[in-house]
Amino acid sequence: MKKQLLTGAALTIALVSAAPIAQAGDIEGNVALATDYVFRGFSQTNEDPAISGGFDYDFGNGFSVGTWASNVNFGDNTSSEIDLYGGYSFELNEGVSLDFTYIYFAYPGETDALNYSEFHAGIGFGDLGFSLVFSPDYFGSDSDAIVLNADYSIGLAENVGLDLHVGYSDADEDDFFAAGESSYIDYSIGLSTSAGGVDLGLTLYGTDLDDIDAADDRVVFSISKSL
């Protein structure tokens, strides 16, 4: 959910395996398989496949909570990510919505050094959305970071959607993302459809960072299902 919607998504927004909106008092689940797990332009699985899933609970009054998990591979003993989140969303008027979300990212293992928090604020105008993300301890560091996102979705044909994303990440620590890079831009272009009761996606991810394998341009195929 957070890799696509918050993701990014969000989603994460979406983040991301975007979770369906639950009915009041109902628990909704989702599971996904993908050829890679990409978060803000970076592969989280060392370019290997990922399986992810989560559950969401909608209280019916604008408040919701949920959890989401995936395998990861950072080249150490870290093999999984577990996210816990809660938020509040509402409509200002027809076609304009606001949402506020807190996410805690946990990476179980020998150390909790990578664990961190994010605070999200988003505004939506129909199919166009903007969000601001703040983290006081990005990826378990002493660095603050902000992320700005813009996302747009449009239907190309019956049962075919186009999703566009651009994001800007900025950390207050020099060389945080790469040598000489304390900020960068990520982007994605995705096509989605559904068939046989599952959702299918094909997405191109990229960044403006050079000579970083984990942030190279890549195409990811995913298959997901709401439970």
Summary of the structure (lengths in Angstrom):
residues: 227
radius of gyration: 16.5
end to end distance: 13.6
largest distance: 48.6
contacts: 772
relative contact order: 0.15
helix: 3%
strand: 60%
